[in-house]
Amino acid sequence: MAKSLTVKALENLKPGDARKEVPDGLIRGLFFVLQPTGKASWAVRYRSSGQTRKLTLGTYPAIDLKSARELASRALVKVAGGDDPAAEKQAAKKADKAPVDRDLVEKVVETFIERYAKANTRSWGETERMLNKEVVGAWRGRHFSEIGKADVHELLDKIVDRGSPIAANRILAALRRMCAWAVERDIVKSSPCEGVKSPSVARSRDRVLNDEELSAIWKAAVSIGWPFGPLVQLLILTGQRRDEVAEMRWNEIDLDAKTWTLPRARAKNDVEHVVPLSNAALGVLKALPRVSSKAGYVFTTNGTTPVSGFARAKLRLDQELARTMPGMPAWVIHDLRRTFASGAARLGINLPVIEKVLNHVSGSFRGIVGVYQRHSFADEKRAALETWGRFVATLVSGEVAGNVLPLKAWS
């Protein structure tokens, strides 16, 4: 039978080459552990559900002999009552280590949209789209309390590096609002956006491509091929936003009706948008390969997600343009949308029709006009996009067709 441990015996113990366990003869199951490093601790062994269990009580000398015996006795009383103190300690440690689910990034975004954005901002749909795509996309599964300033900078840098500095500014603005709300709700103690500056100075762009530039971009798109080549061609022909076209799904397209219906959930202004497809746009779509995909994305290389890597695709376009049109001024993808708007106006298309094609809710359809003006402009939009499609076709071919005359310059 083991001897009862004494204070003097503990003081005289010296570490050896191997771990030592010294049992206490007074409290059954209690033992003193001495590591080769000299670190010492207390533990108690017991049986629970037919298995031997070990409960670490703490370190020595922070816990002396008397305290160790008291702790061991309490634990053994719980064991006698059917409890498993080692399992309880492990569960408590795990619970303390993991923040509550409300702190998950995706949960914070969801609650922010429901509790704040919908009630306080008219553009909550765009805020929801941006936060889900960029913030949840980057930080899903992480706890918001773990997000720091370095994470915010890394997120913004990636957006800037793909050629979207203004989008990075908007993401930061939305993230700042959400973080301030989260601090006010005591979800986090401080905002990771504090002190983070906007990555770029927002400037209103007015770059409109001229005929020669637009034709050169179309031909460069042909050269770079699938998937970004035809994507750029559809951006030119439809005047729609980059991500809306990039995330297009086959179930949104009706080839017989010659329409593409952008659902409310994907539209920037939270309004379902029907885009008539010109013969030129249909020609591009019908020539595309069908990648097997449950999600049904039109532009996908893996069948599960829409294409990404726009910065690399833009670089390939610019490299081709440097060869075919050296000295062409810098341009961005969004200039294609502005070029459509300007070019359509020069072709005699009325501003309200252009705004409907672009799915704008400002301008001619702002305020009370937007409330009472429910005309869909379906026929007018189709005529506008057919006119634009014929113009682009004749521009690229270098011919003049019917009454659609190429423009010398759009500025």
C-alpha positions in Angstrom: 0.0 0.0 0.0 1.3 3.5 -0.9 2.4 5.7 1.9 0.7 9.0 2.6 2.5 11.9 1.0 4.0 14.5 3.2 5.1 18.1 2.6 8.7 17.1 3.3 8.6 14.2 0.9 7.4 16.4 -1.9 10.1 18.9 -1.2 12.8 16.1 -1.4 11.6 14.7 -4.7 14.0 15.3 -7.6 13.2 15.1 -11.3 14.7 12.2 -13.2 15.0 11.1 -16.8 11.4 10.0 -17.0 8.1 11.2 -15.8 7.3 10.2 -12.2 3.9 9.5 -10.6 3.8 9.3 -6.8 0.5 8.1 -5.4 -0.9 9.4 -2.1 -1.8 6.6 0.4 -4.4 8.8 2.1 -6.7 9.7 -0.8 -7.2 6.8 -3.2 -6.5 7.8 -6.8 -4.7 11.0 -6.0 -1.1 11.2 -7.3 1.7 13.7 -7.6 3.3 14.1 -11.1 6.9 15.3 -11.6 8.1 15.9 -15.1 11.8 15.6 -16.1 11.7 19.4 -16.6 10.9 19.9 -12.9 7.3 20.9 -13.6 4.9 19.3 -11.1 1.2 18.9 -10.9 -1.6 17.0 -9.2 -4.1 14.5 -10.7 -6.7 12.0 -9.6 -7.7 8.8 -11.4 -11.1 7.2 -11.1 -13.4 4.9 -13.1 -16.5 6.1 -14.9 -18.7 4.1 -17.3 -16.2 1.2 -17.1 -13.3 3.3 -18.2 -10.3 4.8 -16.3 -10.4 8.6 -16.3 -7.9 11.1 -15.2 -8.6 14.6 -13.9 -5.8 17.1 -13.6 -6.3 19.2 -10.5 -3.6 21.9 -11.1 0.1 22.7 -10.7 2.4 22.4 -7.7 3.2 24.4 -5.6 0.3 26.7 -6.5 -1.8 23.8 -5.2 -0.3 22.4 -2.0 -0.8 18.9 -0.6 -3.7 19.9 1.6 -5.6 21.6 -1.2 -4.9 18.8 -3.6 -6.5 16.3 -1.2 -9.5 18.5 -0.8 -9.9 18.9 -4.6 -9.5 15.1 -5.1 -12.0 14.3 -2.4 -14.6 16.6 -4.0 -14.0 15.1 -7.4 -14.4 11.5 -6.0 -17.7 12.5 -4.3 -19.0 13.6 -7.7 -17.9 10.3 -9.2 -19.7 8.4 -6.5 -22.8 10.4 -7.5 -22.5 9.2 -11.1 -20.8 12.3 -12.5 -17.6 12.5 -14.7 -15.6 15.5 -13.5 -12.9 15.1 -16.2 -15.6 15.2 -19.0 -17.3 18.2 -17.4 -14.0 20.1 -17.2 -13.3 19.3 -20.9 -16.7 20.5 -22.0 -16.4 23.7 -19.9 -13.0 24.4 -21.4 -14.3 23.9 -24.9 -17.3 26.2 -24.2 -15.1 28.9 -22.8 -12.8 28.7 -25.8 -15.4 29.0 -28.5 -17.4 32.3 -28.8 -21.1 32.1 -29.2 -22.6 31.5 -32.7 -23.9 35.0 -32.9 -20.3 36.1 -33.3 -19.8 34.1 -36.5 -19.1 36.5 -39.4 -22.0 35.2 -41.5 -24.4 35.5 -38.5 -23.2 39.1 -37.8 -23.8 40.1 -41.4 -27.3 38.4 -41.5 -28.3 40.1 -38.2 -26.9 43.5 -39.3 -29.0 43.4 -42.5 -32.2 42.4 -40.8 -31.9 44.6 -37.7 -30.2 47.7 -39.1 -29.7 47.9 -42.9 -33.3 47.1 -44.0 -34.7 49.7 -41.6 -32.2 52.5 -42.1 -30.8 52.3 -45.7 -32.6 52.3 -49.0 -29.7 50.5 -50.7 -29.7 47.6 -48.2 -29.9 45.1 -51.0 -26.6 46.2 -52.5 -25.1 46.3 -49.0 -26.2 42.7 -48.4 -24.9 41.6 -51.8 -21.5 43.2 -51.1 -21.1 41.9 -47.6 -22.1 38.4 -48.5 -19.9 38.3 -51.5 -16.7 39.9 -50.1 -16.9 39.7 -46.3 -18.7 36.4 -45.8 -16.9 35.0 -48.8 -13.5 35.7 -47.2 -14.3 35.1 -43.5 -17.0 32.5 -43.4 -16.7 30.3 -40.3 -14.6 32.8 -38.4 -15.7 34.6 -35.3 -16.1 38.4 -35.7 -14.2 39.0 -32.5 -11.1 37.3 -34.1 -11.1 39.7 -37.1 -8.4 42.4 -36.8 -7.2 45.4 -38.7 -4.7 43.2 -40.7 -7.6 41.1 -41.9 -9.4 44.1 -43.1 -6.3 45.4 -45.0 -5.8 42.0 -46.6 -9.5 41.9 -47.7 -9.3 45.4 -49.3 -5.9 44.7 -50.9 -7.3 41.6 -52.7 -10.2 43.7 -54.0 -7.9 46.4 -55.2 -5.5 43.9 -56.8 -8.2 42.5 -58.9 -8.8 46.0 -60.4 -11.7 47.2 -58.2 -10.4 50.1 -56.0 -13.7 51.9 -55.9 -15.5 48.6 -54.9 -12.9 48.3 -52.1 -13.9 51.8 -50.9 -17.6 50.7 -50.8 -16.9 47.5 -49.0 -14.9 49.4 -46.4 -17.8 51.9 -45.9 -20.3 49.0 -45.5 -17.9 47.2 -43.2 -17.4 50.3 -41.1 -21.2 50.7 -40.6 -21.6 47.1 -39.6 -18.6 47.2 -37.2 -20.0 50.3 -35.5 -23.3 48.6 -35.1 -21.7 45.5 -33.7 -19.8 47.5 -31.2 -23.0 49.3 -30.1 -24.7 45.9 -29.7 -21.7 44.6 -27.7 -21.1 41.8 -30.2 -17.4 43.0 -30.4 -15.5 45.3 -28.1 -13.8 47.4 -30.8 -14.1 47.9 -34.6 -11.3 46.3 -36.7 -12.0 49.1 -39.2 -10.8 51.8 -36.8 -8.0 53.7 -38.4 -8.3 51.9 -41.7 -8.2 54.4 -44.6 -10.0 54.1 -47.9 -7.7 52.3 -50.3 -8.3 54.8 -53.1 -9.5 58.3 -53.7 -12.9 57.9 -55.4 -13.0 59.9 -58.6 -16.0 60.2 -60.9 -15.0 58.5 -64.2 -16.1 59.9 -67.5 -14.1 57.6 -69.8 -16.1 56.7 -72.9 -14.4 54.5 -75.4 -14.4 55.7 -79.0 -15.3 53.6 -82.0 -11.8 52.4 -82.7 -11.2 51.4 -79.1 -14.5 49.6 -78.7 -13.8 47.6 -81.9 -10.3 46.8 -80.7 -11.6 45.5 -77.3 -14.1 43.3 -79.1 -11.4 41.8 -81.2 -9.1 41.4 -78.2 -11.9 39.5 -76.5 -12.1 37.2 -79.5 -8.4 36.6 -79.2 -8.4 35.7 -75.4 -11.3 33.3 -76.0 -13.4 31.4 -73.4 -14.5 32.2 -70.8 -13.6 35.9 -70.5 -13.7 36.8 -74.2 -17.5 36.1 -74.7 -18.1 37.6 -71.2 -16.6 40.9 -72.3 -18.6 40.7 -75.6 -21.9 40.4 -73.6 -20.8 43.3 -71.4 -20.4 45.4 -74.6 -23.8 44.2 -76.1 -26.0 44.4 -73.0 -24.6 47.3 -71.0 -25.0 45.4 -67.8 -22.8 45.3 -64.7 -19.7 43.0 -64.7 -20.7 40.7 -61.8 -24.3 40.4 -63.0 -23.1 39.1 -66.3 -20.3 37.0 -64.8 -22.8 35.3 -62.5 -25.4 34.7 -65.2 -27.2 31.3 -65.0 -28.8 29.4 -67.9 -32.1 29.2 -66.1 -32.3 33.0 -66.2 -32.1 32.9 -70.0 -35.1 32.3 -72.3 -33.7 31.8 -75.8 -37.2 31.5 -77.4 -38.4 34.8 -75.8 -34.9 36.3 -76.3 -34.6 37.6 -72.7 -32.3 37.3 -69.7 -34.1 37.9 -66.4 -31.8 39.1 -63.7 -33.4 38.1 -60.4 -34.0 40.6 -57.6 -31.5 38.8 -55.3 -28.6 39.5 -57.8 -29.6 43.0 -59.0 -27.6 45.8 -57.5 -30.7 47.9 -56.8 -32.8 45.0 -55.5 -35.2 45.2 -58.5 -35.8 42.3 -60.9 -34.5 43.3 -64.3 -35.5 41.8 -67.7 -32.8 42.3 -70.4 -33.9 41.8 -74.0 -31.3 39.9 -75.9 -30.3 41.3 -79.3 -29.6 39.0 -82.1 -25.9 39.7 -81.6 -26.1 38.8 -77.9 -28.0 35.6 -78.7 -25.3 34.7 -81.2 -22.6 35.0 -78.4 -24.7 32.9 -76.0 -25.6 30.1 -78.5 -21.9 29.7 -79.3 -20.9 29.1 -75.7 -19.9 25.7 -74.4 -22.3 24.2 -71.7 -20.2 23.2 -68.7 -22.0 20.6 -66.6 -23.1 22.4 -63.5 -25.8 22.0 -60.9 -25.6 25.7 -60.2 -26.1 26.3 -64.0 -23.6 29.1 -64.4 -23.1 30.3 -67.9 -19.5 31.4 -67.3 -17.8 28.7 -65.2 -14.7 26.6 -65.6 -15.4 24.2 -62.7 -19.2 23.8 -62.7 -19.6 25.0 -59.2 -18.7 28.7 -59.1 -18.8 31.5 -61.6 -15.6 32.7 -63.2 -13.1 34.8 -61.2 -9.7 36.3 -61.9 -10.9 39.4 -63.7 -7.6 41.2 -63.0 -5.7 38.6 -65.0 -8.3 38.6 -67.7 -8.1 42.4 -68.0 -4.3 42.1 -68.2 -4.6 39.6 -71.1 -6.9 42.0 -72.9 -4.5 44.9 -72.3 -1.6 42.8 -73.6 -3.5 42.1 -76.8 -4.6 45.7 -77.1 -0.9 46.8 -76.7 -0.2 44.7 -79.8 -3.1 45.8 -82.0 -3.7 49.4 -80.7 -0.5 50.7 -79.1 -0.9 53.8 -77.1 -4.5 53.2 -76.2 -5.3 55.2 -73.0 -6.1 53.2 -69.8 -9.6 51.9 -69.4 -11.6 49.7 -66.9 -14.3 47.2 -67.5 -17.0 49.5 -66.2 -16.2 51.9 -69.0 -18.0 49.5 -71.3 -21.3 50.2 -69.5 -20.7 54.0 -69.7 -19.8 53.6 -73.4 -23.1 51.8 -74.0 -25.0 54.6 -72.3 -23.2 57.4 -74.3 -23.3 55.5 -77.5 -27.0 54.7 -77.2 -27.8 58.3 -76.6 -25.8 59.3 -79.7 -27.8 56.7 -81.7 -31.0 58.6 -80.8 -32.3 56.4 -78.0 -34.1 58.4 -75.3 -32.6 58.7 -71.8 -35.5 57.0 -69.9 -35.1 54.0 -72.2 -31.3 53.9 -71.6 -31.9 54.1 -67.8 -34.3 51.2 -68.0 -31.8 49.1 -70.0 -29.1 50.0 -67.3 -31.6 49.2 -64.5 -31.1 52.6 -63.0 -33.7 53.7 -60.4 -32.3 57.2 -60.1 -32.4 60.0 -62.8 -35.7 59.9 -64.7 -37.2 57.4 -62.2 -36.3 59.0 -58.9 -38.7 59.7 -56.1 -42.4 60.0 -56.9 -41.9 59.3 -60.6 -40.5 55.9 -59.7 -43.5 55.1 -57.5 -46.1 55.8 -60.2 -44.1 55.0 -63.4 -44.7 51.3 -63.8 -44.3 51.0 -67.6 -41.8 48.2 -68.3 -40.4 49.8 -71.5 -40.0 46.2 -72.8 -40.4 47.0 -76.5 -38.4 50.2 -76.2 -35.5 48.3 -74.5 -35.5 45.6 -77.1 -35.4 48.2 -79.9 -32.6 50.0 -78.2 -30.5 46.9 -77.7 -31.1 45.6 -81.2 -30.0 49.0 -82.5 -26.9 48.9 -80.3 -26.2 45.3 -81.3 -26.3 46.2 -85.0 -24.1 49.2 -84.5 -21.5 47.1 -82.7 -21.6 44.4 -85.4 -21.1 47.0 -88.2 -18.4 48.7 -86.1 -16.4 45.5 -85.7 -16.8 44.5 -89.4 -16.0 48.0 -90.6 -19.2 48.3 -92.6 -22.2 50.6 -92.5 -25.6 48.8 -92.3 -28.9 50.5 -92.9 -29.5 53.7 -91.0 -27.0 52.9 -88.2 -24.0 55.1 -88.7 -20.7 54.4 -86.9 -19.7 57.3 -84.6 -16.3 58.9 -85.2 -15.7 59.5 -81.5 -17.5 59.2 -78.2 -16.2 61.6 -75.6 
